[in-house]
């Protein structure tokens, strides 16, 4: 008797794989909403002049990662404004335990 061979599963594209992971892990809309809210809070805290120079990179497992495009803004956010950001994110309803600040790379 010949053994029956199973047909291999059709190859999936990277986009399909990522969608499956997002669905499985319960990410997606909830995470995007958190990031949008964090961006709005960041813009309100920084004001019209500084807001274009910083961005929220991610909101994951209680950590908001903010990127600053200059060393001066990085130092400001990393130093005395970190607690202000943390308090504002929490007041907006985000379950945040930490704010991390990164300096954008100078690759342009």
CORWOHU-V505697 format. One line per field, one symbol per residue. ss: DSSP state (H for helix, E for strand, C for the rest). burial: # if it has 16 or more other C-alpha atoms within 10 Angstrom, else .. A space follows every 50 residues. Layout:
ss->???
burial->???
This chain:
ss->CCCCCCCCCCCCCHHHHHHHHHHHHCCCHHHHHHHHHHHHHHHHHHHHHH HCCEEEEEEECCEEEEEECCHHHHHHHHCCCHHHHHHHHHHCCCCCCEEE EEECCCCC
burial->..............................#..##.#######.##.... #.#######...########..###.##..##..##.##....###.### ####....
